[in-house]
Amino acid sequence: MLNLNELNVNQLKAVTVSNGPILVVAGAGTGKTKVLTTRIAYLIEHEHYKPSSILAITFTNKAANEMKYRINKLVGTKSLSWIGTYHSICLRILKEDIDKINRRNDFGVIDDEDQMSLIREIYRVNQITKNICSTIKFKKALQLIETIKFQKININDFNIGTNFLKQFQMYSIDEYKAIKIIFNEYQRKLLLNNLLDFNDLLIYAEQLLSKKEVQVKWKNRFKYILVDEFQDTNETQFNILKMLIDPLHNNIFVVGDPDQSIYKWRGAYELIFKDFRETYPKAKLIILDTNYRSTKNILLGSNALIKNNYGRIEKSLITENNIGEKIQYFYADSQSNEGLFVAKKIIDLIKQGYKYSDIGILYRSNYLSRFCEDYLMTNSIPYKIFGGIKFYQRKEIKDLLAYLKIMVGEDELSLKRIINVPTRGIGERTIQKIEEYSLKNDISFFECLILKENVDWNTKLTNNFYEEIIKLRQTIKDLSPSKSLVKIIEKISYREYLKTLDLEEKNENIDELINAITIFESEHENANIQSYLQEISLYTDTSEQKVTNDNSVSLMTVHVAKGSEYKIIFLIGFSNGIFPPAKSFDFQEERRIAYVGLTRAKELLFITCSDGYSYSGGAMGPSMFLREIGDKNLNEIKQEFKTISNADLDWYNSKQSKNYENNYQINNINFNIGDIISHTIFGSGVVIDVKGDILTIAFKAPYGVKSIIKTHKSLKRIKN
């Protein structure tokens, strides 16, 4: 039931505002999702938009499903077919029209694990590490491929390619040769097997929509477009949006918080809000600043921190919640005592009546969880780390999905995965020989399986495998996807195979996969294996985490925690060299990450740090961000012991305070605007702004403008 009386003044304005471009800047905990879903319900109930004409985009499948659920509760409609992620929306567009750019509609989508397998294969076949370059790791190569594709770099042009690689401190000819081969081979393999990767879903959609007739079709399809988490949008996604919006009405409604833009490494950029306002100069700006999550003291510290970022849309979060306790700060004399503090404090909180599930422990990087885990285990505190293996990344699930893929196609990666699963006597050497023959004679891996002579492998084994696949295809020809899978499992004796590996417990996962496919069939008319595989590819993205409600403490990076909230937050490892990292010079981004960490807390916020742990080693001191949070917003918990053995439940005193100015090294150099400096990596530059200890420096291309703390050892003044 749609009840507008539940909204505050600014929320009501956002929900009922007239059509045209709308920019809603929604601070942390201000009811962003509520506003977005209520706006869609309002469009359907009061503005009489057809649900099928409304496109709503968010960044995770979980968020999309939550949005559908909320809207259904408000207006009772289930026909919300165009609510999804950028990738899922682009997938649907491509399924309809990718043939307009000379690609087949029965394409497959390769997930991140198979991408890595493909990269490893390219390295091996082309002997990259042995004969060309040994310095580029698999993951780095994949990151470079993604950037090359998104930035539309012509890597085959020597000058363009080498200049591009210089941005990543890659200067050698061998590095260029390696990346050129890896990229071209990667693209060739995808094309040969009719595969798209996750980035291709966006890239090909952008290419497709640039065709006028296709663009007109989709502009007519959607009468209203809404975007959640707009701060995470990259340039390609924004271009796609602009090509979907009907220019006659410009009905685009975007919601986000520039202060929570923390995915620069994924292509998001903080200027997206500026670009939006330049693209739609008549856009109405609505700011949601009433926070319903946190106490006043938590917000005071958070506001004090983020106001140090320049060029932002000004806002300060307010709340009618209780004032609460000040942000608690603990500076340990060792990493061990930092972990011990967290564990002992959790025990104390549980005694006060809190549950383990009320508590989140956040950190800047995954490696920081270890020292906390030691003391959580020692004190029998149940905990869960978010970032483990997801359902669709498990071996048994990947195996069976590969079989389904072979039922409708012949992609090489899937064939290689299952050619000896269950065991058929076909080893890695045979697979390598088939690969080499396939490459040399320009025929597919699948075609090689039917060869009977003039080849250097046991053709009887490969012929038998080929015949087994053909028989399976015939067997399931008239069956539904779920029944097809049941039949495949039976025919290949997959459960027996797991038994030989002592993995019988994996049968529960297999049953869940069958159940998931059955649910898909009930929700999709005329469902087939191909449509299921295309849909499920969107759930193999390891960036999304499944959060459960069991009673345990949650550990995760701040990036994973975005969108979550806990009654109690421990933000650990809050030291210079870690927060911000020693290698980072983008303090704007790092400050936003810290801000996201702070604003996850509802009732209590603990910030901890200690000396002696960082990639570079040595004592780094408390984070520069502590001073920006401000002494008046912090309450220091004083350590009253020197070693762990002297610790007990009464080893802190929360009444002490501290002047954080004393934690920072005094630099006798007073930098001024116009000073010429040198940097060990970026070379010479000119100081263009001085704000406290932070220098804004303009370096020569390709580095551009950087923000750097003035005490950083990499800096040296040449001339003032």
Secondary structure, 3 states (H helix, E strand, C coil): CCCHHHCCHHHHHHHHCCCCCEEEEECCCCCHHHHHHHHHHHHHHCCCCCHHHEEEEECCHHHHHHHHHHHHHHHCCCCCCCEEEHHHHHHHHHHHHHHHHCCCCCCEECCHHHHHHHHHHHHHHCCHHHHHCCCCCHHHHHHHHHHHHHCCCCCCCHHHHHHHHHCCCCCCHHHHHHHHHHHHHHHHHHHHCCEECHHHHHHHHHHHHCCHHHHHHHHHHCCEEEECCHHHCCHHHHHHHHHHCCCCCCCEEEEECHHHCCCHHHCCCCCHHHHHHHHCCCCEEEEECECCCCCHHHHHHHHHHHCCCCCCCCCCCECCCCCCCCEEEEEECCHHHHHHHHHHHHHHHHHCCCCHHHEEEEECCHHHHHHHHHHHHHCCCCEEECCCCCHHHCHHHHHHHHHHHHHHCCCHHHHHHHCCCCCCCCCHHHHHHHHHHHHHHCCCHHHHCCCCCCCCCCHHHHHHHHHHHHHHHHHCCCCCHHHHHHHHHHHCCHHHHHHHCCCHHHHHHHHHHHHHHHHHHHHCCCCCHHHHHHHHHHHCCCCCCCCCCCCCEEEEEHHHHCCCCEEEEEECCCECEECCECCCCCHHHHHHHHHHHHCCEEEEEEEEEECCCCCCCCCCCECHHHHHHCHHHEEEEEECCCCHHHCCCCCEECCCCCCHHHHCCCCCCCCCCCCEEEECCCEEEEEEEEECCEEEEEECCCCCEEEEECCCCCEEEEEC
